Amino acid sequence: MTVPPAEPPVAASGVGPGPDPVYGTGPAPEVQSAPGTGGTEATAPSASAGVPRNPAADRAAVRAFRPRRVVPSVITAVLMAALGVVVAAEVISGLLGHPLRWVPYDRLLSWTSSIRWDDSRVLLSGAVIALLGLLLVLLALIPGRPRLIPVRTGDPNLIIGMHPRGFTRALAHAAERVQGVDHARVRLRGRTAEVTARSPLRDPAEMTEAVRQAVTARIADLSPLKNYPVRVNLRGK
């Protein structure tokens, strides 16, 4: 189930509602300011203390939100169907004594008899066909980017996903709770959560570590399946 960015995650399957990992049910943890430098990075915990790790549940969540390769499948199916129709029509019409000749056999035979296998045109055509086939195979094997962020539940029958926009908003809200930060924005760059925070202070470097700890703690509360190291860029007045 796709989760709107402004709402808490909703269970995609299961017997009851899941916990509220976005907004929580208790007060936000207090984060003390500590000296640090801009652009710090730390690895977020892979799971919160209240959610046990269950490999079967993690695999079920990954499979549930894995995007389907619809376009490569349709292209391959259409090409194979068209090729099968042409071959069947040519064979049947030839057996009936009235070949359709959709394929110019005479010209192909003349061209193949006058060219060598080591000719650059033959090699180039073979390379293009091989690359197209390899591309279709890779598109079918390599998993795509999921539209939702799977959340760890510990139960294979309870699958929860968060919209990336809701996930980044929750992290930005956690950064804005740090004293001295009036605005924060979070972007997911690969597997890194990049926090850009703004402060009215002239030298806000001491708050960098506090922002990093607040966002890291929030990631632990949300319990995504993947780890998201936190990188903080704090800008002063």
Backbone bond lengths (Angstrom), bond angles and torsions (degrees), N, CA, C in turn:
res aa  C-N    CA-C-N  psi(-1)  N-CA   C-N-CA  omega(-1)  CA-C   N-CA-C  phi
1 M - - - 1.464 - - 1.505 109.23 -
2 T 1.258 116.12 128.70 1.463 120.42 178.29 1.515 109.83 -74.05
3 V 1.286 116.21 132.03 1.456 121.14 -175.28 1.504 109.79 -103.04
4 P 1.345 118.51 122.72 1.469 119.73 177.23 1.506 110.14 -60.44
5 P 1.346 117.43 149.55 1.454 120.31 -175.61 1.503 114.10 -65.12
6 A 1.347 117.86 -26.27 1.453 119.16 -175.14 1.521 112.05 -93.01
7 E 1.361 118.26 -0.01 1.446 120.67 -176.86 1.522 109.80 -114.98
8 P 1.328 117.85 156.84 1.462 120.69 176.06 1.508 110.61 -66.43
9 P 1.355 118.70 157.64 1.452 121.07 179.17 1.511 110.70 -60.71
10 V 1.332 115.70 145.84 1.451 122.49 179.86 1.502 107.82 -118.97
11 A 1.312 117.28 137.99 1.457 121.16 -178.13 1.510 109.87 -65.11
12 A 1.331 115.64 134.10 1.456 120.27 176.90 1.511 111.86 -79.52
13 S 1.328 117.44 -28.56 1.448 121.28 176.72 1.503 108.15 -153.45
14 G 1.319 117.12 156.97 1.454 120.23 179.10 1.505 110.33 137.46
15 V 1.311 114.95 -175.78 1.448 120.27 -175.53 1.501 113.04 -104.75
16 G 1.265 119.13 -6.20 1.446 120.03 -177.21 1.491 110.32 -159.73
17 P 1.318 117.71 167.38 1.459 121.01 -179.83 1.505 111.23 -69.92
18 G 1.320 116.33 147.28 1.454 122.04 179.15 1.504 110.91 -88.17
19 P 1.303 117.57 174.55 1.449 121.64 179.11 1.506 111.29 -67.35
20 D 1.291 116.16 164.58 1.464 122.18 -179.49 1.509 109.00 -97.76
21 P 1.390 118.55 88.41 1.448 119.96 -175.43 1.510 113.65 -81.53
22 V 1.326 118.90 -9.67 1.462 119.84 -176.23 1.515 110.99 -85.15
23 Y 1.311 114.97 -53.10 1.444 118.01 -174.99 1.527 112.59 -103.78
24 G 1.346 116.65 -14.94 1.448 119.29 174.71 1.510 112.24 74.56
25 T 1.321 114.60 170.85 1.452 120.29 178.96 1.516 112.56 -116.51
26 G 1.298 117.58 -1.78 1.453 120.61 -178.05 1.495 110.76 -131.70
27 P 1.313 117.70 -177.40 1.461 120.90 -179.89 1.506 111.70 -67.70
28 A 1.311 115.64 152.12 1.460 120.84 -179.84 1.513 109.45 -70.47
29 P 1.344 118.35 144.46 1.453 120.50 -179.89 1.516 110.61 -67.20
30 E 1.322 114.12 142.17 1.460 119.41 178.90 1.516 109.41 -80.74
31 V 1.306 115.91 133.49 1.457 122.16 -178.58 1.507 108.06 -117.80
32 Q 1.321 115.55 122.73 1.447 120.80 179.62 1.518 110.14 -85.67
33 S 1.301 115.76 141.39 1.453 120.36 178.31 1.516 109.65 -71.75
34 A 1.326 114.77 140.25 1.455 120.40 178.99 1.502 107.83 -138.82
35 P 1.320 117.16 149.83 1.464 119.07 -179.59 1.508 111.04 -64.58
36 G 1.349 115.44 144.30 1.462 120.93 178.87 1.500 109.72 -167.53
37 T 1.293 116.37 -174.80 1.458 122.61 -178.83 1.500 108.90 -125.95
38 G 1.332 116.44 162.91 1.459 122.15 179.70 1.495 111.51 -66.86
39 G 1.350 115.76 150.10 1.456 121.14 175.67 1.506 113.64 73.83
40 T 1.329 119.95 25.82 1.441 120.89 178.42 1.504 110.04 -73.85
41 E 1.323 115.59 157.26 1.458 120.35 -177.34 1.511 108.51 -141.49
42 A 1.323 116.59 140.54 1.459 121.92 177.26 1.509 108.28 -145.99
43 T 1.321 115.41 155.50 1.450 120.83 -179.13 1.508 109.50 -87.19
44 A 1.339 115.80 128.28 1.453 120.00 179.33 1.510 110.06 -76.12
45 P 1.338 118.52 146.26 1.457 120.38 175.58 1.513 110.54 -59.06
46 S 1.335 116.44 145.61 1.456 120.65 -176.89 1.513 113.00 -77.25
47 A 1.293 119.01 -18.38 1.454 120.84 -179.93 1.509 108.75 -158.18
48 S 1.321 115.63 152.19 1.450 119.22 175.92 1.508 109.52 -80.39
49 A 1.346 115.20 165.84 1.449 119.46 -175.42 1.518 112.06 -65.20
50 G 1.343 118.58 -27.15 1.445 121.38 -176.45 1.514 114.48 -86.49
51 V 1.320 120.30 -5.64 1.466 122.92 -177.57 1.522 108.49 -116.48
52 P 1.320 118.87 107.54 1.461 120.13 179.67 1.524 111.26 -71.83
53 R 1.306 116.01 151.90 1.463 121.26 178.52 1.522 109.35 -80.27
54 N 1.316 115.43 126.77 1.456 122.22 178.65 1.523 107.95 -131.38
55 P 1.333 119.17 106.11 1.467 120.55 -177.52 1.519 113.38 -56.92
56 A 1.339 117.44 -37.52 1.468 119.25 179.66 1.522 111.08 -65.48
57 A 1.334 116.59 -40.81 1.467 119.61 178.26 1.522 111.06 -67.34
58 D 1.333 117.72 -37.69 1.467 120.50 178.67 1.517 111.05 -64.70
59 R 1.334 117.06 -42.58 1.467 119.65 178.88 1.525 111.31 -65.42
60 A 1.320 117.17 -37.71 1.466 120.15 178.59 1.526 111.06 -64.51
61 A 1.330 117.39 -40.06 1.465 120.43 178.99 1.520 111.37 -67.43
62 V 1.334 117.26 -39.85 1.460 120.06 178.94 1.521 110.86 -64.18
63 R 1.334 117.38 -43.18 1.467 120.38 179.31 1.522 111.65 -66.68
64 A 1.326 116.77 -35.30 1.465 119.51 -176.90 1.522 112.04 -66.68
65 F 1.324 117.16 -36.07 1.461 120.41 -175.49 1.528 112.49 -104.94
66 R 1.317 117.53 10.09 1.467 119.74 177.32 1.527 109.15 -74.52
67 P 1.332 118.25 128.02 1.471 119.73 -178.27 1.517 111.37 -68.78
68 R 1.315 115.24 145.51 1.449 120.84 178.12 1.526 110.62 -85.06
69 R 1.320 115.05 141.33 1.462 121.28 179.76 1.522 109.19 -84.46
70 V 1.325 116.36 72.23 1.457 120.41 -174.66 1.527 111.17 -72.91
71 V 1.332 117.11 -47.76 1.472 120.16 -175.60 1.524 112.01 -62.93
72 P 1.354 120.41 -51.31 1.475 118.27 177.70 1.521 112.55 -60.65
73 S 1.334 117.26 -36.05 1.462 119.56 179.74 1.523 111.20 -65.96
74 V 1.329 116.80 -42.14 1.462 120.08 179.45 1.521 110.74 -65.87
75 I 1.328 116.88 -43.36 1.473 119.82 179.79 1.524 110.75 -60.99
76 T 1.339 116.42 -46.46 1.459 120.02 -179.92 1.524 111.46 -63.63
77 A 1.339 116.54 -42.08 1.453 119.57 -179.69 1.527 111.79 -64.88
78 V 1.337 116.56 -41.63 1.464 119.85 179.90 1.522 110.99 -65.10
79 L 1.327 117.22 -43.74 1.471 120.16 179.19 1.522 111.66 -63.23
80 M 1.339 116.70 -44.34 1.464 119.63 179.78 1.524 111.12 -66.09
81 A 1.335 116.76 -39.72 1.466 119.00 178.91 1.524 111.14 -65.86
82 A 1.332 117.72 -42.37 1.463 120.58 179.50 1.526 110.86 -63.90
83 L 1.332 116.17 -42.06 1.459 119.14 178.74 1.523 111.07 -64.57
84 G 1.328 117.16 -40.18 1.457 119.75 178.60 1.522 112.68 -65.14
85 V 1.340 116.29 -38.92 1.468 119.92 178.94 1.525 110.65 -64.66
86 V 1.324 116.97 -42.91 1.474 120.45 -179.46 1.525 110.59 -64.24
87 V 1.341 116.84 -45.63 1.467 119.89 -179.03 1.531 110.67 -64.21
88 A 1.334 116.56 -44.70 1.462 119.34 -179.44 1.532 111.25 -63.80
89 A 1.321 117.46 -41.90 1.467 120.39 -179.98 1.517 111.60 -65.07
90 E 1.325 116.80 -40.95 1.468 119.52 179.63 1.526 111.15 -66.89
91 V 1.331 116.95 -41.88 1.475 119.51 -178.95 1.526 111.06 -67.26
92 I 1.328 116.42 -46.61 1.468 119.24 -177.76 1.529 111.32 -65.55
93 S 1.326 116.45 -43.79 1.471 118.68 178.88 1.518 111.60 -65.41
94 G 1.347 117.61 -34.05 1.460 120.09 177.06 1.520 111.80 -67.66
95 L 1.339 116.60 -39.10 1.462 119.44 178.50 1.525 111.76 -67.59
96 L 1.324 117.78 -29.82 1.465 121.30 178.42 1.523 112.92 -82.38
97 G 1.319 117.00 -3.92 1.458 120.63 178.09 1.511 114.49 87.01
98 H 1.305 118.59 6.71 1.462 122.33 178.80 1.540 109.14 -131.77
99 P 1.336 116.50 73.95 1.476 119.19 -177.21 1.530 111.56 -63.32
100 L 1.300 114.81 136.84 1.467 119.77 179.74 1.524 111.96 -72.23
101 R 1.305 116.66 -33.18 1.466 122.99 -179.83 1.539 111.43 57.33
102 W 1.341 114.58 43.31 1.467 117.83 170.92 1.526 110.49 -64.63
103 V 1.314 114.73 -30.82 1.463 120.62 176.90 1.526 107.94 -97.94
104 P 1.327 118.65 122.97 1.481 120.96 -178.71 1.530 111.52 -73.48
105 Y 1.346 116.13 82.45 1.450 120.13 -175.90 1.524 112.25 -61.75
106 D 1.328 117.03 -42.26 1.461 119.93 -175.75 1.522 110.89 -61.56
107 R 1.333 117.17 -45.85 1.460 119.60 179.85 1.524 111.93 -68.22
108 L 1.335 116.44 -36.81 1.464 118.72 177.78 1.525 111.00 -66.22
109 L 1.331 116.38 -41.33 1.462 119.56 178.74 1.526 110.73 -64.58
110 S 1.330 116.60 -41.42 1.464 119.90 178.54 1.523 111.31 -64.41
111 W 1.346 115.88 -38.74 1.462 119.07 -178.57 1.527 111.61 -70.93
112 T 1.347 117.02 -41.03 1.457 120.01 -178.64 1.528 112.43 -71.03
113 S 1.348 116.54 -29.82 1.468 119.20 179.54 1.525 112.35 -76.89
114 S 1.319 117.46 -17.81 1.462 120.55 -178.08 1.523 113.02 -104.40
115 I 1.327 117.86 9.29 1.457 120.39 -177.42 1.522 108.92 -130.01
116 R 1.316 116.50 151.05 1.453 122.44 -179.89 1.536 109.69 -97.30
117 W 1.331 114.33 154.77 1.459 119.19 -179.13 1.522 112.29 -66.68
118 D 1.319 116.75 -25.81 1.462 118.92 179.33 1.523 112.15 -90.69
119 D 1.329 117.21 12.51 1.455 120.65 176.96 1.533 109.84 -68.90
120 S 1.318 115.62 146.60 1.472 119.99 -176.77 1.525 111.59 -63.48
121 R 1.337 117.87 -32.53 1.463 120.20 179.26 1.520 111.61 -67.86
122 V 1.316 116.66 -39.64 1.463 120.22 178.16 1.527 109.92 -66.83
123 L 1.318 116.75 -44.97 1.466 120.27 -179.78 1.529 111.07 -63.50
124 L 1.333 116.04 -40.93 1.455 119.03 -179.70 1.524 111.20 -66.56
125 S 1.328 117.51 -42.90 1.463 120.56 178.68 1.519 111.23 -63.03
126 G 1.323 116.97 -42.49 1.461 120.00 177.99 1.514 112.40 -64.44
127 A 1.337 116.52 -38.80 1.463 119.76 179.32 1.524 111.70 -65.93
128 V 1.338 116.08 -40.58 1.472 119.43 179.23 1.522 110.74 -64.34
129 I 1.335 117.34 -44.45 1.460 120.71 179.91 1.527 110.20 -63.69
130 A 1.330 116.97 -42.30 1.469 120.29 179.87 1.527 111.39 -64.84
131 L 1.336 117.51 -39.35 1.462 120.35 179.21 1.527 111.41 -67.22
132 L 1.327 116.80 -39.45 1.463 119.52 177.55 1.524 111.05 -63.39
133 G 1.325 116.47 -42.94 1.465 119.32 177.31 1.514 112.51 -64.10
134 L 1.340 116.27 -41.77 1.464 119.89 177.90 1.520 111.45 -64.52
135 L 1.326 116.54 -37.50 1.466 120.01 178.31 1.516 111.37 -63.43
136 L 1.328 117.40 -42.72 1.461 120.28 177.80 1.521 111.57 -63.79
137 V 1.331 116.71 -38.68 1.465 119.82 178.70 1.532 110.68 -65.94
138 L 1.340 117.14 -43.66 1.459 120.54 179.81 1.521 111.59 -64.74
139 L 1.331 116.88 -40.12 1.458 119.96 178.09 1.525 111.73 -63.56
140 A 1.321 116.37 -30.17 1.458 119.79 178.94 1.526 112.10 -79.64
141 L 1.339 117.81 -30.71 1.464 121.26 -174.80 1.522 112.76 -90.78
142 I 1.337 117.73 -39.93 1.463 120.39 -175.63 1.529 109.28 -77.32
143 P 1.317 118.04 123.98 1.469 118.97 -179.56 1.515 111.48 -68.75
144 G 1.312 116.25 144.65 1.448 120.91 178.89 1.521 111.96 -84.52
145 R 1.308 115.40 -178.69 1.454 120.97 -179.17 1.524 109.49 -84.11
146 P 1.332 118.21 121.65 1.470 119.38 -178.45 1.517 111.28 -68.80
147 R 1.327 115.67 150.95 1.458 121.14 179.42 1.516 112.10 -80.18
148 L 1.322 117.02 -21.52 1.457 122.00 179.12 1.522 109.66 -119.29
149 I 1.314 115.62 155.89 1.457 121.89 177.85 1.516 107.93 -96.53
150 P 1.339 118.85 113.84 1.462 119.83 179.76 1.526 111.01 -65.18
151 V 1.316 115.10 139.07 1.459 122.27 179.98 1.516 108.48 -112.02
152 R 1.335 116.66 136.87 1.456 121.03 -179.00 1.522 110.54 -72.78
153 T 1.347 116.46 127.80 1.461 121.88 178.15 1.515 112.54 -118.18
154 G 1.330 118.44 -21.18 1.452 121.16 -176.72 1.511 113.94 82.45
155 D 1.341 117.58 -1.97 1.466 122.09 -178.14 1.524 108.42 -127.75
156 P 1.349 118.49 119.25 1.473 119.45 -179.63 1.512 113.56 -65.43
157 N 1.338 118.42 -17.40 1.458 121.69 178.50 1.527 112.99 -91.86
158 L 1.313 116.57 -2.55 1.465 121.31 178.89 1.521 107.89 -120.91
159 I 1.322 116.50 106.36 1.461 122.38 -175.16 1.513 108.46 -114.81
160 I 1.332 116.29 124.47 1.462 122.35 -177.67 1.525 108.61 -126.48
161 G 1.324 115.74 138.20 1.460 121.12 176.53 1.507 110.69 -133.32
162 M 1.317 116.15 144.10 1.460 122.18 178.02 1.517 109.59 -111.10
163 H 1.320 115.92 142.31 1.452 120.35 173.20 1.537 108.10 -70.65
164 P 1.340 118.70 137.18 1.466 119.41 -179.79 1.516 113.36 -54.90
165 R 1.333 117.72 -34.48 1.462 119.21 179.58 1.525 110.91 -66.32
166 G 1.334 117.43 -40.90 1.450 119.87 176.83 1.514 112.10 -66.60
167 F 1.336 116.71 -35.37 1.461 121.07 178.49 1.528 111.02 -64.57
168 T 1.325 116.82 -47.01 1.462 119.61 -179.45 1.530 111.56 -69.13
169 R 1.314 117.96 -33.05 1.458 119.83 177.01 1.523 111.13 -65.89
170 A 1.323 116.68 -39.11 1.462 119.69 177.61 1.525 110.73 -63.37
171 L 1.340 117.51 -40.03 1.456 120.57 178.50 1.529 111.10 -68.66
172 A 1.334 117.20 -39.51 1.462 120.11 178.69 1.533 110.67 -65.05
173 H 1.324 116.47 -38.51 1.462 119.77 178.35 1.522 110.69 -64.02
174 A 1.343 116.83 -38.21 1.465 120.00 177.19 1.521 111.24 -64.44
175 A 1.332 117.44 -38.65 1.466 120.11 178.41 1.523 111.35 -67.81
176 E 1.322 117.18 -35.80 1.462 120.14 -178.97 1.523 112.40 -71.68
177 R 1.330 118.03 -15.50 1.455 120.41 177.24 1.528 112.56 -76.31
178 V 1.303 116.50 -14.60 1.467 119.66 177.83 1.526 108.92 -69.65
179 Q 1.296 116.37 132.51 1.460 120.75 -178.13 1.528 110.31 -63.60
180 G 1.311 115.72 127.62 1.455 121.17 -179.58 1.510 113.61 102.32
181 V 1.335 118.67 -6.07 1.463 122.79 178.56 1.521 107.86 -106.90
182 D 1.328 116.41 120.45 1.466 119.49 -178.82 1.525 112.97 -101.42
183 H 1.332 118.06 -14.20 1.458 120.57 179.19 1.526 108.84 -157.85
184 A 1.331 115.37 142.20 1.469 120.56 179.22 1.516 108.99 -146.78
185 R 1.305 114.63 147.96 1.468 122.17 177.32 1.519 108.15 -136.90
186 V 1.320 116.13 138.81 1.459 121.67 -177.44 1.520 108.59 -124.02
187 R 1.316 114.69 134.09 1.462 121.42 175.29 1.525 108.67 -128.18
188 L 1.326 114.31 143.75 1.456 120.42 176.08 1.518 108.79 -94.99
189 R 1.303 115.22 114.87 1.465 121.07 177.94 1.526 107.20 -114.44
190 G 1.346 114.06 97.16 1.450 118.24 -173.22 1.521 109.62 69.25
191 R 1.325 116.20 -120.08 1.459 121.60 177.84 1.526 111.63 -107.53
192 T 1.305 117.44 21.09 1.453 122.07 179.73 1.522 109.90 -115.06
193 A 1.326 115.86 134.87 1.465 121.77 174.55 1.527 107.85 -94.52
194 E 1.320 115.90 108.63 1.461 121.63 -177.44 1.527 109.08 -96.51
195 V 1.330 115.80 116.84 1.465 122.58 -177.25 1.524 108.59 -103.54
196 T 1.310 115.78 124.89 1.471 121.90 173.93 1.526 106.68 -114.27
197 A 1.327 115.64 108.65 1.461 121.73 -176.27 1.529 109.75 -113.16
198 R 1.321 114.42 151.96 1.461 120.89 -179.77 1.524 109.09 -125.53
199 S 1.326 115.25 138.89 1.459 121.19 -178.03 1.520 109.29 -132.29
200 P 1.333 117.52 145.88 1.465 119.78 176.54 1.514 113.28 -75.46
201 L 1.328 117.76 -6.83 1.460 120.70 -179.58 1.521 110.33 -77.60
202 R 1.314 115.25 155.62 1.463 120.06 179.92 1.529 111.23 -77.33
203 D 1.311 116.37 -36.01 1.468 119.89 -178.63 1.528 108.58 -128.64
204 P 1.347 117.54 84.22 1.462 120.15 -175.85 1.515 114.25 -91.22
205 A 1.330 118.03 19.46 1.464 119.93 -174.74 1.522 112.22 -61.06
206 E 1.333 117.26 -29.21 1.458 119.76 -177.68 1.532 111.99 -68.67
207 M 1.322 118.72 -18.45 1.457 121.49 -178.36 1.528 112.93 -90.94
208 T 1.320 116.90 -3.90 1.464 119.69 -176.88 1.517 111.26 -61.10
209 E 1.330 116.39 -46.14 1.457 119.71 -179.24 1.521 111.50 -66.64
210 A 1.342 117.36 -34.29 1.458 120.23 177.98 1.529 110.87 -65.53
211 V 1.324 117.01 -41.45 1.461 120.49 177.77 1.520 110.41 -64.46
212 R 1.307 116.56 -42.83 1.464 120.06 179.41 1.523 110.96 -61.44
213 Q 1.333 116.88 -43.87 1.464 119.64 179.93 1.526 111.58 -65.61
214 A 1.329 117.36 -38.73 1.466 120.08 179.92 1.520 111.19 -64.86
215 V 1.326 117.11 -44.76 1.473 120.47 -179.67 1.528 110.34 -68.78
216 T 1.324 117.46 -39.95 1.463 120.65 178.37 1.518 111.12 -62.28
217 A 1.326 116.63 -41.27 1.462 119.86 177.81 1.525 111.42 -64.99
218 R 1.318 116.36 -36.78 1.466 119.56 179.45 1.525 111.12 -67.48
219 I 1.326 116.98 -38.37 1.463 120.60 176.47 1.522 109.92 -62.24
220 A 1.334 116.68 -40.22 1.461 120.08 177.91 1.517 111.43 -63.40
221 D 1.341 116.94 -36.00 1.463 120.08 177.76 1.530 111.58 -68.43
222 L 1.328 116.94 -38.59 1.459 120.68 -179.35 1.522 112.37 -72.60
223 S 1.320 117.70 -27.54 1.467 123.62 175.76 1.521 113.87 57.89
224 P 1.342 119.56 54.25 1.470 119.02 173.45 1.525 110.16 -70.32
225 L 1.330 115.76 157.14 1.463 119.16 -179.84 1.518 111.76 -66.72
226 K 1.322 117.28 -35.86 1.454 121.10 -179.50 1.524 110.29 -92.15
227 N 1.306 115.20 150.62 1.451 120.41 173.93 1.524 109.73 -81.46
228 Y 1.302 116.56 140.37 1.459 122.45 179.75 1.530 109.01 -124.84
229 P 1.336 117.95 93.98 1.465 119.18 173.12 1.520 110.46 -59.44
230 V 1.327 115.95 145.95 1.460 121.82 -174.52 1.522 109.33 -105.31
231 R 1.315 115.34 128.65 1.463 122.10 174.29 1.518 107.64 -119.73
232 V 1.349 115.67 127.62 1.470 121.43 -173.72 1.509 109.59 -114.36
233 N 1.324 115.21 130.77 1.472 122.87 171.49 1.531 106.53 -120.25
234 L 1.323 116.73 106.79 1.448 121.78 -176.00 1.520 108.96 -104.76
235 R 1.316 115.16 126.08 1.462 121.40 -177.89 1.517 109.67 -113.07
236 G 1.327 115.89 133.67 1.446 121.12 179.51 1.504 112.25 -95.15
237 K 1.329 114.47 -172.35 1.462 121.20 -177.30 1.522 110.79 -69.92
